[in-house]
């Protein structure tokens, strides 16, 4: 039984590694362009992602004060936006695991919903590191 659990843990860790991606800055810009993010907001989105997740898709943030956690590239909170079970739910109608894969389609859709409701102010990474500060140079992307 212990061997089976150990094998399962190794397979799960391998699977999660395969599902994770770390974007380069230009790779992120290109992907956001493919997802039709406005060019006028691109530097803000890149700054937000760099400070929230380091451009990694597999990140789960440490517990917040209310016990919730933030997930994926955009560090989307599970209190309101994603369901931390196998059943899609909450406002973005996704599981939190779907926000942590290398296919960022659902994460982008959810981030845009959050942005429509709260703007960049929904993300402390943007407030603390991007608002009113020099934004990343994406001119070569």
C-alpha positions as CSV (number, residue, x, y, z in Angstrom):
1,X,0.0,0.0,0.0
2,X,2.8,2.4,0.9
3,X,4.5,1.6,-2.4
4,X,1.3,2.4,-4.3
5,X,1.0,5.7,-2.5
6,X,4.6,6.6,-3.3
7,X,4.2,5.7,-7.0
8,X,1.0,7.8,-7.1
9,X,2.8,10.8,-5.5
10,X,5.6,10.5,-8.0
11,X,3.3,10.3,-11.0
12,X,1.2,13.2,-9.7
13,X,4.3,15.3,-9.2
14,X,5.5,14.5,-12.7
15,X,2.0,15.3,-14.2
16,X,1.9,18.6,-12.4
17,X,5.4,19.5,-13.7
18,X,4.3,18.7,-17.2
19,X,1.3,21.0,-16.8
20,X,3.4,23.9,-15.5
21,X,4.9,26.6,-17.7
22,X,7.1,29.6,-17.0
23,X,6.7,32.2,-19.7
24,X,9.5,34.4,-20.9
25,X,8.4,38.1,-21.0
26,X,7.9,38.1,-24.7
27,X,6.3,34.6,-24.7
28,X,3.7,36.0,-22.2
29,X,3.1,39.1,-24.4
30,X,2.6,36.9,-27.5
31,X,0.2,34.6,-25.6
32,X,-1.8,37.6,-24.3
33,X,-1.9,39.1,-27.8
34,X,-3.3,35.7,-29.1
35,X,-6.0,36.0,-26.3
36,X,-6.8,39.5,-27.6
37,X,-5.6,41.5,-24.6
38,X,-5.6,45.2,-25.6
39,X,-2.2,46.5,-26.5
40,X,-2.9,49.6,-24.4
41,X,-3.1,47.5,-21.3
42,X,-0.3,45.0,-22.2
43,X,2.5,46.4,-20.1
44,X,0.2,46.5,-17.0
45,X,-0.8,42.9,-17.5
46,X,2.8,41.8,-17.9
47,X,3.8,43.8,-14.8
48,X,0.9,42.2,-12.9
49,X,1.8,38.7,-13.9
50,X,5.5,39.2,-13.2
51,X,4.8,40.4,-9.7
52,X,2.0,38.0,-8.9
53,X,3.4,34.7,-10.2
54,X,6.8,35.3,-11.8
55,X,5.1,34.3,-15.1
56,X,4.6,30.7,-13.8
57,X,1.3,28.9,-14.4
58,X,1.5,26.4,-11.5
59,X,1.8,28.7,-8.5
60,X,-0.4,28.4,-5.5
61,X,0.1,31.4,-3.2
62,X,0.4,31.1,0.6
63,X,-2.8,31.3,2.6
64,X,-4.3,34.8,2.8
65,X,-5.6,36.2,6.1
66,X,-9.1,34.7,5.4
67,X,-7.6,31.3,4.6
68,X,-8.2,31.6,0.8
69,X,-5.4,31.1,-1.7
70,X,-4.4,32.5,-5.0
71,X,-3.9,30.3,-8.1
72,X,-2.0,30.4,-11.4
73,X,-0.5,32.9,-13.6
74,X,-2.8,35.8,-12.5
75,X,-3.0,34.5,-8.8
76,X,-6.8,34.3,-8.9
77,X,-8.3,33.9,-5.5
78,X,-10.4,30.9,-4.6
79,X,-12.7,32.7,-2.2
80,X,-14.7,34.3,-5.0
81,X,-13.4,33.2,-8.4
82,X,-12.6,29.5,-8.6
83,X,-13.7,26.3,-6.9
84,X,-11.0,24.4,-5.0
85,X,-12.6,21.0,-5.8
86,X,-13.1,18.9,-9.0
87,X,-16.4,20.8,-9.7
88,X,-16.2,24.1,-11.6
89,X,-17.8,26.9,-9.7
90,X,-17.8,30.3,-8.2
91,X,-17.8,33.5,-10.4
92,X,-15.4,32.2,-13.0
93,X,-17.1,28.8,-13.2
94,X,-13.8,27.0,-13.1
95,X,-11.8,24.8,-10.8
96,X,-8.7,26.3,-9.3
97,X,-6.7,23.6,-10.9
98,X,-7.8,24.8,-14.3
99,X,-6.1,28.1,-13.5
100,X,-2.8,26.4,-12.9
101,X,-2.2,24.6,-16.2
102,X,0.0,25.6,-19.1
103,X,-3.1,26.3,-21.2
104,X,-4.0,29.8,-19.9
105,X,-7.3,30.2,-21.7
106,X,-9.5,29.8,-18.7
107,X,-7.1,31.8,-16.5
108,X,-7.3,34.6,-19.1
109,X,-11.1,34.5,-19.2
110,X,-11.3,34.7,-15.5
111,X,-8.7,37.5,-15.2
112,X,-10.7,39.5,-17.7
113,X,-13.9,39.0,-15.7
114,X,-12.1,40.2,-12.5
115,X,-10.7,43.2,-14.5
116,X,-14.1,44.1,-15.8
117,X,-15.5,44.2,-12.2
118,X,-12.5,45.7,-10.3
119,X,-9.9,46.8,-12.7
120,X,-6.2,46.2,-11.9
121,X,-7.0,47.2,-8.3
122,X,-8.1,43.5,-7.7
123,X,-4.4,42.6,-7.6
124,X,-2.0,43.8,-4.9
125,X,0.9,42.9,-7.1
126,X,-0.2,45.5,-9.6
127,X,-1.1,48.1,-6.9
128,X,2.3,47.7,-5.1
129,X,4.6,47.3,-8.0
130,X,3.0,48.6,-11.2
131,X,0.6,51.5,-10.4
132,X,2.3,54.8,-11.2
133,X,5.7,53.0,-11.6
134,X,7.8,52.2,-14.7
135,X,6.2,49.3,-16.5
136,X,8.1,46.5,-18.2
137,X,9.6,47.2,-21.6
138,X,7.9,45.0,-24.2
139,X,9.1,46.9,-27.2
140,X,11.2,44.0,-28.5
141,X,8.2,41.6,-28.2
